[in-house]
Amino acid sequence: MAEKKPQKSGQISSHREDRLKASLKANMARRKAQAKARAVKQDTTTEESER
């Protein structure tokens, strides 16, 4: 089996920051989609009650 080489702390923090950045981006996209869905649902509910 191949031995794993220890990574430098700079590389580790860089990878961690990349993972956090990707996670944050995914989370924000999910929240934006949820907010948009709620707005559409609220608009359709408002239109039905006005009739």
C-alpha positions as CSV (number, residue, x, y, z in Angstrom):
1,M,0.0,0.0,0.0
2,A,1.2,3.5,-0.7
3,E,2.0,5.7,2.2
4,K,0.2,8.9,2.6
5,K,2.4,11.9,2.7
6,P,1.6,14.5,5.4
7,Q,0.2,17.7,4.0
8,K,1.5,21.1,4.9
9,S,-0.8,23.2,7.1
10,G,-1.2,25.7,4.2
11,Q,-2.5,23.0,1.9
12,I,-4.9,21.7,4.5
13,S,-6.4,25.1,5.3
14,S,-6.7,25.8,1.5
15,H,-8.6,22.6,1.0
16,R,-10.8,23.3,4.0
17,E,-11.6,26.8,2.7
18,D,-12.4,25.4,-0.7
19,R,-14.8,22.9,0.9
20,L,-16.4,25.5,3.0
21,K,-16.8,27.8,0.0
22,A,-18.5,25.1,-2.0
23,S,-20.7,24.2,0.9
24,L,-21.8,27.8,1.4
25,K,-22.5,28.3,-2.3
26,A,-24.7,25.2,-2.3
27,N,-26.5,26.3,0.9
28,M,-27.2,29.8,-0.5
29,A,-28.5,28.3,-3.8
30,R,-30.8,26.0,-1.8
31,R,-32.1,28.9,0.4
32,K,-32.7,31.0,-2.7
33,A,-34.7,28.2,-4.4
34,Q,-36.7,27.8,-1.2
35,A,-37.5,31.5,-1.0
36,K,-38.5,31.6,-4.6
37,A,-40.8,28.6,-4.2
38,R,-42.4,30.3,-1.1
39,A,-42.9,33.5,-3.1
40,V,-44.6,31.7,-5.9
41,K,-46.8,29.7,-3.5
42,Q,-47.8,32.9,-1.7
43,D,-48.6,34.7,-5.0
44,T,-50.9,31.8,-6.1
45,T,-52.6,31.7,-2.7
46,T,-53.2,35.5,-2.9
47,E,-54.6,35.3,-6.4
48,E,-57.0,32.5,-5.4
49,S,-58.3,34.4,-2.4
50,E,-58.9,37.6,-4.5
51,R,-61.3,35.7,-6.8
